[in-house]
Amino acid sequence: MIIRTRAFARAGLVGNPSDGYFGKTISIIIRNFAANVTLWESPELEILPGANDGGRYASLDELLAGIRTDGYYGGVRLIKAITRRFALYCRQNGIELEPKNFTVRYESDIPRRVGMAGSSAIVTATLRALMQFYEVSIPLPVQPGLILSAERDELGIGAGLQDRVIQTYEGAVYMDFDRTLLEKQGYGQYEPLDPALLPPLFIAYDTSLSEGSEVFHNNIRERFDRGDRDVADAMRQFADLAEQARQAMLAGRPGDVGPLMSRNFDLRRSLYRLSARNIEMIEIARRLGAHAKFAGSGGAAIGTYADEAAYARLAKAYRAAGFEIFKPKIE
């Protein structure tokens, strides 16, 4: 039997990056891009390298470009990490796994390291394949924490639960990462939202801006951990913006979401050092009367637009500036 699973890209709509700081966020899935995992039974356990795991290059420039977009590691380490965490989870919960081996391979067309959660998509798809192969059922709210532990605890990748929640639940989800909830049950409160309540959305990105989220977040994490009041206050404000966006959507006011996204970006800009190219990605939307913010840690923006004519103007401006742009498929 051949098992095929997938997990999609994602974008943080509002509230991020407070998910890693006991905050609140709303995220959407992006079905335009996906990580696909194929797994089948085999005599030995084998993890096949993907396109980003290769060691052969046509030139030095190609090597440097590969490091810029993919970092020094591909997806094999991610698959190893979630396989170990899956096995540990089963042992800790008294789940006996059938003694059989598998071969697994992956492929992904998610733009790398531009804030669309390409790494966690590989991990999520692999976990789904492992559960199906060993016929193990893990509660849905528990899965994001298991996925996060593979990246954060096994590999030292700085991250929060948001990406893993939305890639597990899909659609559009409001998330409350209240500290008490996390400490009591190990996961937050996750509320699926009807994507029809969202305003019209676009995504713009530039792969030349690729940078791991762990690089982007490190300084803020250190400041938060040592009790920096400015950082703690900013995280509370991010969370409040997410709550306001949820209320606006449920009340049938999708037009209120865009200004909240703009405030989200302004708050992030006051806290982080951002490159000129990343700022330009947001300013293009603002010059055309639209609202936008980072989809993740930078490299990609998510924004709202009024109508098709407005989207056409945005598309023309972004492409003229060297950015890719598309409408996210959520359902």
C-alpha positions in Angstrom: 0.0 0.0 0.0 1.3 3.5 -0.9 0.3 6.3 1.4 0.1 9.8 0.1 -0.4 12.8 2.4 0.0 16.6 2.0 0.0 19.8 4.1 -0.5 23.2 2.7 1.2 26.6 3.0 -0.3 29.1 5.5 -0.4 32.8 6.2 -0.9 34.6 9.5 -3.8 37.0 9.0 -3.6 39.0 12.2 -2.0 38.6 15.7 1.2 37.0 14.7 3.9 36.8 16.1 2.1 36.6 19.5 1.5 32.8 19.1 4.9 32.0 20.6 4.2 34.4 23.5 0.9 33.2 24.9 -1.1 35.5 22.5 -3.9 35.1 20.0 -3.8 34.8 16.2 -6.0 34.2 13.2 -4.4 32.2 10.3 -5.5 30.8 6.9 -4.4 27.9 4.9 -3.0 28.5 1.4 -3.9 25.6 -0.9 -2.0 27.1 -3.8 1.2 25.4 -2.5 1.7 22.1 -0.6 4.3 19.7 0.8 3.6 16.1 -0.4 4.8 13.0 1.4 4.7 9.5 -0.1 5.3 6.5 2.2 5.3 2.7 1.6 6.3 -0.4 3.5 9.9 -1.7 2.8 12.4 -4.1 4.2 14.5 -1.3 5.7 13.5 2.2 7.1 14.7 4.7 4.5 14.3 8.5 4.1 14.9 9.5 0.6 16.4 13.0 0.0 14.3 15.7 -1.7 15.3 18.3 -4.2 16.6 20.6 -1.4 18.8 17.9 0.1 21.1 17.4 -2.8 24.8 18.0 -2.8 25.5 18.5 -6.5 25.5 22.0 -8.1 26.2 23.3 -11.5 28.3 26.2 -10.2 29.4 28.0 -7.1 26.6 30.6 -7.7 24.0 27.8 -7.7 25.3 26.5 -4.4 25.1 30.0 -2.9 21.6 30.5 -4.3 20.6 27.2 -2.8 21.9 28.1 0.6 20.1 31.4 0.5 16.7 29.9 -0.3 16.9 26.6 1.5 19.5 27.1 4.2 22.0 24.4 5.0 19.5 21.7 5.5 16.6 20.2 3.5 13.7 18.1 4.6 15.4 14.9 5.7 16.1 16.2 9.2 12.5 17.3 9.5 11.3 13.8 8.7 13.7 12.2 11.1 12.6 14.6 13.9 8.9 14.0 13.6 9.5 10.2 13.2 11.3 10.2 16.5 8.6 12.4 18.2 5.9 10.2 16.9 7.6 7.0 18.2 8.2 8.7 21.6 4.5 9.8 21.8 3.3 6.3 21.1 5.6 4.8 23.7 4.6 7.3 26.3 0.9 6.7 25.6 1.2 2.9 25.6 0.6 2.5 21.9 2.4 -0.5 20.5 3.6 0.0 16.9 3.6 -2.9 14.5 7.3 -3.9 13.8 7.4 -2.9 10.2 9.6 -0.5 8.2 8.9 2.1 5.6 10.4 4.2 2.9 9.4 7.9 2.8 10.0 10.7 0.4 8.8 14.3 0.1 8.4 17.1 -2.4 7.3 20.6 -1.8 6.5 23.6 -4.0 6.0 26.0 -1.0 8.3 29.0 -1.5 11.1 28.4 1.0 11.9 30.6 4.0 9.5 33.5 3.2 7.0 33.0 6.0 4.6 30.5 4.4 5.6 27.6 6.8 7.2 25.3 4.3 9.2 23.4 6.9 6.2 22.7 9.2 4.2 21.6 6.2 6.7 18.8 5.6 6.5 17.7 9.2 2.7 17.9 9.2 2.4 15.8 6.1 4.9 13.2 7.5 3.0 12.9 10.7 -0.2 12.2 8.8 1.6 9.5 6.8 3.0 7.9 9.9 -0.4 7.8 11.7 -2.0 6.2 8.6 0.9 3.7 8.2 0.8 2.5 11.8 -3.0 3.0 12.2 -2.5 5.4 15.1 -5.1 8.1 15.9 -3.7 11.2 17.7 -6.3 13.8 18.9 -6.4 16.8 16.5 -5.6 19.5 19.2 -2.5 17.4 20.3 -1.0 17.1 16.8 0.3 20.7 16.5 2.2 20.4 19.7 3.8 17.2 18.5 4.8 18.8 15.3 6.2 21.8 17.1 8.3 19.6 19.4 9.9 18.0 16.3 11.1 21.4 15.1 11.7 23.2 18.3 12.9 20.5 20.7 14.6 18.2 18.3 16.1 20.7 15.9 16.2 24.0 17.8 14.1 25.9 15.3 12.5 28.9 17.0 8.7 28.7 16.3 5.3 28.9 17.8 2.1 26.8 17.5 0.3 28.9 15.0 1.7 27.3 11.8 1.1 23.8 13.1 -2.5 24.5 14.2 -3.6 26.0 10.9 -1.9 23.2 8.9 -3.6 20.6 11.0 -7.0 22.1 11.0 -6.9 24.0 7.7 -9.4 26.6 6.5 -9.3 29.7 8.8 -8.7 29.4 12.5 -8.8 31.7 15.5 -6.3 30.6 18.1 -5.9 31.5 21.8 -2.6 30.5 23.3 -3.4 31.5 26.9 -0.6 30.4 29.2 -3.0 28.8 31.7 -4.6 26.8 28.9 -1.3 25.6 27.5 0.0 24.6 30.9 -3.2 22.8 31.9 -4.0 20.8 28.7 -0.9 21.2 26.5 -2.7 23.2 23.8 -4.7 26.3 23.3 -8.3 27.1 22.2 -8.7 26.6 18.5 -11.9 27.9 16.8 -12.5 27.3 13.1 -13.9 30.3 11.3 -16.0 30.4 8.1 -13.6 31.6 5.3 -16.7 33.3 3.8 -16.4 35.8 6.6 -12.9 37.0 5.4 -12.3 40.0 3.2 -10.8 39.5 -0.3 -7.1 38.6 0.3 -3.9 38.5 -1.7 -0.4 37.2 -1.1 2.8 38.8 -2.4 6.3 37.4 -1.9 9.9 37.6 -3.0 12.1 34.5 -2.6 15.2 36.6 -2.5 14.1 37.7 1.0 14.4 34.2 2.3 15.4 33.9 6.0 14.6 31.4 8.6 12.0 32.4 11.2 14.5 31.4 13.9 16.8 34.2 12.8 14.0 36.7 12.7 12.6 35.9 16.2 15.8 35.2 18.2 16.3 38.7 19.7 12.7 39.2 20.6 12.6 35.8 22.3 15.5 36.7 24.4 14.0 40.0 25.4 10.6 38.4 26.2 12.3 35.7 28.3 14.1 38.3 30.4 10.9 40.2 31.1 11.3 43.1 28.6 8.1 45.3 29.2 8.0 46.7 25.6 8.0 43.2 24.1 5.4 41.9 26.6 3.2 44.9 25.9 3.5 44.5 22.1 2.5 40.8 22.4 -0.6 41.8 24.3 -1.4 44.3 21.6 -0.9 41.7 18.8 -3.3 39.4 20.6 -5.9 42.1 21.0 -5.8 42.8 17.3 -6.6 39.1 16.6 -9.5 39.3 19.0 -10.9 42.4 17.3 -10.5 40.8 13.9 -12.5 37.7 15.1 -15.3 39.9 16.5 -15.4 41.9 13.2 -15.7 38.7 11.1 -18.4 37.1 13.3 -20.3 40.4 13.2 -20.2 40.5 9.4 -17.7 43.4 9.2 -14.9 42.0 7.0 -13.9 45.5 6.0 -12.7 46.1 9.5 -10.0 43.4 9.2 -7.8 45.3 6.8 -7.1 48.3 9.2 -6.3 45.8 12.0 -3.8 44.1 9.7 -2.1 47.5 9.0 -1.9 48.2 12.7 -0.4 44.7 13.2 2.4 45.6 10.7 3.0 49.0 12.3 3.4 47.4 15.7 5.8 44.8 14.3 7.8 47.5 12.6 8.2 49.3 15.9 9.6 46.1 17.5 11.8 44.5 14.8 14.5 45.7 12.4 13.1 45.2 8.9 14.8 45.3 5.6 14.0 48.0 3.0 12.7 45.3 0.6 10.3 43.9 3.2 9.0 47.3 4.0 8.5 48.0 0.3 6.4 44.9 0.1 3.9 46.5 2.5 4.2 50.1 1.2 3.2 49.1 -2.3 -0.2 48.0 -0.9 -0.6 51.2 1.2 0.2 53.5 -1.8 -2.7 51.8 -3.6 -5.1 52.2 -0.7 -4.9 48.5 0.5 -3.9 47.0 3.8 -1.1 44.5 4.3 1.2 42.8 6.8 3.7 40.0 6.9 2.3 36.6 6.3 4.9 35.2 8.6 8.4 36.4 9.5 9.0 38.3 6.4 9.5 37.7 2.7 5.7 37.4 2.1 2.8 39.7 2.7 -0.9 39.1 3.1 -3.3 41.9 2.3 -6.8 42.9 1.6 -8.3 44.6 -1.5 -11.6 46.3 -2.3 -12.5 44.8 -5.7 -11.1 43.2 -8.9 -10.0 46.5 -10.3 -8.0 47.1 -7.1 -6.5 43.7 -7.3 -5.4 44.4 -10.9 -3.7 47.5 -9.8 -1.9 45.7 -7.0 -0.8 42.9 -9.3 0.6 45.3 -11.8 2.5 47.3 -9.1 3.9 44.2 -7.3 5.0 42.5 -10.5 6.7 45.7 -11.7 8.6 45.8 -8.4 9.7 42.2 -8.9 7.3 40.5 -6.5 5.0 37.5 -7.1 1.3 37.9 -6.3 -1.7 35.6 -6.2 -5.0 35.1 -4.5 -4.9 32.4 -1.7 -7.2 29.4 -2.1 -8.5 28.6 1.3 -11.3 26.1 0.7 
